[in-house]
Amino acid sequence: MDWLTSLPAVALVVGWLSLALLVAAVARIGVRALVPVEERDRVPQIATPLMPTLGAAFAIFAALTLASEAGYLRAAEGLVSDEAAAASRLAWAATSPRVHTEPIHTALLDYLQSTRAREWEGAAASSGDDAATARAIARLERSVRAEAARPEVGTPTGTELVVSMDGVTSSRRARVAAASRDVPALYVVTLVVSGLALIANSGALVFRSSLRTSMLIVGVASVVGLSLALLFALSAPWSGPFIVSGRPLDAIIDNLHSGFFDGGT
């Protein structure tokens, strides 16, 4: 399903709308072709009672899924904000008296830039195994712990440095774990099948109608198609159309470049 969620928003909308309209057309034509003439009067009697049930089933599944995925996207943005806050705390801790600030700030800047450039989208975001980013965070760990271990730094400052560094690594682990999360395949299949069944049932109801009258089911097909497109667009915040914003980390990168944490402007 990863290849599907990674498609651009336009491709998802066009693809699902086309599939929905195709199912509606096939259902209308299929009833005409497959149902014997003497049994066609029974089609509306069967299809009409099914519409509320199928409509309610799809509405419930779609509402629950879209609400869950929208909440997941907001949670992902919160994780990025937490990571930026942890990086900011570390940058400020590195400015404490008797701490060699430059090595820590340089290593932190390298790590954040590598994260944004190499570990923000696609498979690298969910695996967290980009070699350059791993080396950057390892250098940052060594720089922070080397400073914290210096006797002249003192225990309170050393502890603050280590705790701040742990906040950065913990936030990164939470982000990688969130990026590797997927919507259960069976749940998605159930939602898609219920939507297509609703469209097919709508097409069966208008099999005797003229082509112009049959266009009324385009509304149902469009709602289902757009709902499915939105689901797949929201379900992959690190590889889909709606990539989680990295602006909180970009702000820390800009601050490190400008010397903000050193008292610069």
N, C-alpha and C positions, 0 to 999 in steps of 0.2 A: 504493500500500500504506500510505501515511501515515495515511489515514483509518481504516484497520483497526487499526493499532498504537496509535492515540490513543484507542480506545474504553476505557471503564472495565473493570476486571477482571471484574466481574459479567457485563457484556455479552459479553465474550470467552468466559467459561466457558459461559454459557447458550447462546450462539450456536454454538460448536463442538460442544458436547454434543448439541444439537438436530440439527445437520447430520449428526453421526456416527450417531445413532440413526435418522435419516431414511434415510440410505444403507443401513443394515442392513435396515430394513423394506422399502425399495424392492427391494433385492437378493433378499430372500426371496420377495416377491410377484412380482417380475419373472421369476424362474426358473419359477415355477408358470404364469405367463401365457404366456411366450414359448417355453419348451422343450417340444417335442412329447412326448406321453406315452410313446411308444416309446423316446425317447432319455433319459428322466429317470434311468435307472439309471447313465448315464455321468457324470452331474454330480458325484457324490461321488468317482468315480475321477479326475476332472480336478482338482477343487477341493482334495482332500485333500493331494496332493503339493505344491501351490502354497503351502499355509499356512506351512511353515517358511521358504521362500524370501522370501515377502512379509513375514513377521514379522521375519526377520533384516534385510531391507533397511530396513524402517521403524525398527527398533531402532537400527541403526547411524546412519542419518541423524538420528534424533531425539537420540541421545546426543551426537553430534558437535556438532550445532547448539545444543542447550541448554547444553552445556559451554562452547561459544564465547561464547554470549550472556551467560551468567553471569559469565564472565571479563571480558567487555566492560563489564558493569555495575560490577564491582569496579574495573576500570581507570578508569572514569569518576569513581568516588568518589575514586580516588587523584588525579586531575587537580584535583578541587575542593580537596582537602587541599593540593596543591602551590600552588594559587592563593592559598589562605588563608595559607600559610607565606610566600609572596612579599609579600603585603600586610602581614603582621606585620613582616617585615624592613624594609620601607619605612617603616612607622610608627615603628619604633625608630630607624632612620637619621635620621628627621626630628627626633629629640630630641637630636642631637649638638650640642655647644657651638657657639654663634654662628649656628645655623640657626634661621630663623623657622619654628617648629613649626606654629603654628596654621593658616596657609594650606594647608600640605600635608595635615595631618590633616583639615581641612574638605573639601578636594577629594577625598581618599581615601574619606572617609565618604560623600560624595555619589555617588561612582562605585560603591561597593559596594552602597549602597541601591538605586541605579538598576538595577544588574545583577540583584539579587535580585527586584526588583519588575517589571522590564520585559524581561529578557533570559534568563530562566531556563527557560521552558517554550515549547513550540510552535515556530512558524516563526522567531521572533526568536532563539531559542537556536541554531538551526542556521545562520542567516544572519549574525548578529552585526552587523546594520545598523540597530539601534534608534537613532533620532536623539538621544534624550535621553541614552542611555548613551554614545554617541559624543562628545557634547559634554562629558559628565562626565569621560571619560578624557582628552580633549584638555585640559581645564582642569587636570587632575592632572599631565599631562606638562609643561605650561607652568610650573606652580608648582614642580615638582621641578627642572626645568632652570634656571629663573631663580635658585633658591637655590644650585644647584651652580655656577653661573657667577659668583657673588659672590666677589671676591678674599678677603674676610675669612673665608670659610668654609674655604678651604684645599683643596688637591688631594685628599688622602686622603678627607676627608668628602664632597667633591663627587663623587668617583668612586663612593663607597659609595651615595650618593643615586641616581646615574644607573644603576648596576648593579641596585639594588633596584627601580627603576622599570622597567627592562628585564625583570626577573623577573615583574612584574605583567602587563605587556603580552604577554610570551611565554606565560605561563600562560593568559591569556585566549584567545589565538589557538589554543592546543592544545585548550581546552575547546570553542570554536566548531567547530573541525575535527572533534572527536569527535562533537559533536551532529549534524553533517550526514551522518554515516555511516549507510548503510542495508544491510540484509541483501540479498544478490543475489536478484533476483526469481526467476530460474530455479531457484536452490537451494530457495527456499520452495515453488515450484510442485512441484518433484520430491518434497519431503517431504510435502506435502499429498496429492498423487496417490498416493504409496505407502501412506499411512495409509488413504485412502478405498478403495484397492484391497484392502487387508487386510480392512477391514470388509465390503466387498461379497462377498469370497470367503467370509468367515465366514457371511454371510447365505445364500449359496448352499448351504452345507453343511447348513443346517437347514430347507431349504424343505419337506421332508416332515414335519417335526416339528410337534407341537402348539404352540400359542401359548405355553404355560407352558415347554415345553422350549426353545423358541426364545429365551426370555429369557436363556439362557446367554451369548448373544453380546453382551449389554449390557455385560459386563465388558470385552470387547475394544473395543467402541465407546467406552466411557467413558475407557479409557486413552488411546486415540488422540485423542479430543476434548480431554481435559485437557492432553495433551502439546502439541497445537497451540495451545491457549489460552495456555499458559505461554510458548511460543516468542514469540508476538506481544506478550505482556505484557512480556517481558524485552528485546525488540529495540529499544525506543525509550526510553532512560533520561531523555530530556528532553521527551517528549511522551506517553508511555504511562502505564499504571497505576502503574509503579514509578519515580517521578521521583527522580533523584539528589538526595540530601540536600544542602541548602545550609547545614547547621549550622556547618561550619567557617568559612564567611564570616560567618554570623550572629554567631559568637563574636567575630570581629574588630570587627564593627559595635558590639556591646555594649561591647567594651573601649574603643573610640574614644569612645562616649557617656559612659562612666564615668570617663574620664581615666586609664585604666590605664597607657597608654604615657607619660603625663606624670608618673607616680609617684603617681597618685591611687588610690583604693580603690573 
